[in-house]
Amino acid sequence: MSKAYIVAEIHVTNPGPYADYRALATASVAQYGGQFLARGGTRLQKEGGDDQHNEGWRTVIVEFPSLAQAQTWYDSVEYGKAKDIRLANSIGRLFIVEGVAPAT
């Protein structure tokens, strides 16, 4: 079974209220078997950069055991609470991508 990855590019527009998102998201990711691989670290834009997606944007990558598990997390009540905060206090995009099947 292939792993799956949540990839998000987020620009926080209201840092105060957004602070609650981090704790709720962290707990929900752990509850659903996910693991953060990248969370707002240094970002070196190499290709396809534009004024909208450079300075001040955070990149987040979360690994889940499967595509189904990632989807279950995204649709969960627990993440729904965090998602409401994120959507109200940031702009960005988020998608789920299936990983490469392990070599046998």
MARDO-568443 format. One line per 5 residues: number of its first residue (from 1); their letters; for each residue x, y, z of C-alpha. Coordinates in Angstrom, 1 decimal, decimal comma. Example, Ala and Ser with C-alpha at 12.3 -4.5 7.8 and 13.67 -1.06 7.14 Angstrom:
<atoms>
1 = as = 12,3 -4,5 7,8  13,7 -1,1 7,1
</atoms>
This chain:
<atoms>
1 = mskay = 0,0 0,0 0,0  1,3 3,5 -0,9  1,6 6,2 1,6  -0,2 9,5 1,0  0,8 13,1 1,6
6 = ivaei = -1,1 16,2 2,5  0,6 19,2 0,9  -0,4 22,7 1,9  0,8 26,2 1,0  -0,6 28,7 3,5
11 = hvtnp = -0,3 32,4 4,1  -1,5 33,4 7,5  -3,6 36,6 7,4  -4,6 36,8 11,1  -1,8 35,3 13,3
16 = gpyad = -3,6 35,8 16,6  -6,7 33,6 15,9  -4,6 31,2 13,7  -2,5 30,2 16,7  -5,3 27,9 17,9
21 = yrala = -5,1 26,0 14,6  -1,6 24,6 15,3  -2,6 22,8 18,5  -5,8 21,3 17,0  -4,1 20,3 13,8
26 = tasva = -1,2 18,7 15,6  -3,5 16,6 17,8  -5,7 15,5 14,9  -2,7 14,5 12,7  -1,3 12,3 15,5
31 = qyggq = -4,8 10,8 16,2  -5,2 9,7 12,6  -1,7 8,3 12,2  0,0 11,2 10,4  3,4 12,6 10,7
36 = flarg = 4,7 16,1 9,9  7,6 16,0 7,4  7,7 19,7 6,8  6,0 22,5 8,7  6,9 26,0 7,7
41 = gtrlq = 10,6 25,7 7,5  12,9 27,6 5,2  11,5 27,6 1,7  13,8 28,1 -1,4  11,6 28,9 -4,4
46 = keggd = 13,4 27,5 -7,5  10,8 27,4 -10,2  7,4 28,8 -10,9  7,6 31,6 -8,3  5,2 34,5 -8,4
51 = dqhne = 4,5 37,4 -6,2  1,5 35,7 -4,7  3,4 32,6 -3,5  6,7 33,7 -2,2  7,3 35,7 0,9
56 = gwrtv = 5,3 34,8 4,0  4,0 31,5 2,7  4,4 28,3 4,7  4,7 24,9 3,2  3,4 21,9 5,2
61 = ivefp = 3,8 18,2 4,3  2,1 15,5 6,3  2,6 11,8 5,7  -0,2 9,3 6,2  -0,1 5,5 5,9
66 = slaqa = -2,6 5,5 3,0  -4,7 7,7 0,8  -7,8 6,5 2,6  -6,3 7,4 6,0  -5,4 10,9 4,7
71 = qtwyd = -8,9 11,4 3,5  -10,4 10,2 6,7  -8,2 12,7 8,6  -9,2 15,6 6,4  -12,9 14,7 6,7
76 = sveyg = -12,7 14,1 10,5  -14,6 16,2 13,1  -11,3 16,7 14,9  -9,6 18,3 11,9  -12,8 20,1 10,9
81 = kakdi = -12,5 22,3 14,0  -8,9 23,2 13,0  -9,8 23,6 9,3  -12,5 26,2 10,2  -9,9 28,3 12,0
86 = rlans = -7,4 27,9 9,2  -9,9 28,9 6,5  -11,0 32,0 8,5  -7,5 33,2 9,2  -5,4 32,3 6,2
91 = igrlf = -5,4 31,8 2,5  -3,8 29,0 0,6  -4,3 25,6 -1,0  -4,2 22,0 0,3  -4,2 18,8 -1,6
96 = ivegv = -3,7 15,0 -1,0  -1,3 13,1 -3,2  -0,7 9,4 -3,2  2,9 8,3 -2,8  4,9 5,8 -4,9
101 = apat = 4,3 2,2 -4,1  7,2 0,7 -2,2  9,7 -1,3 -4,3  9,4 -5,0 -3,8
</atoms>
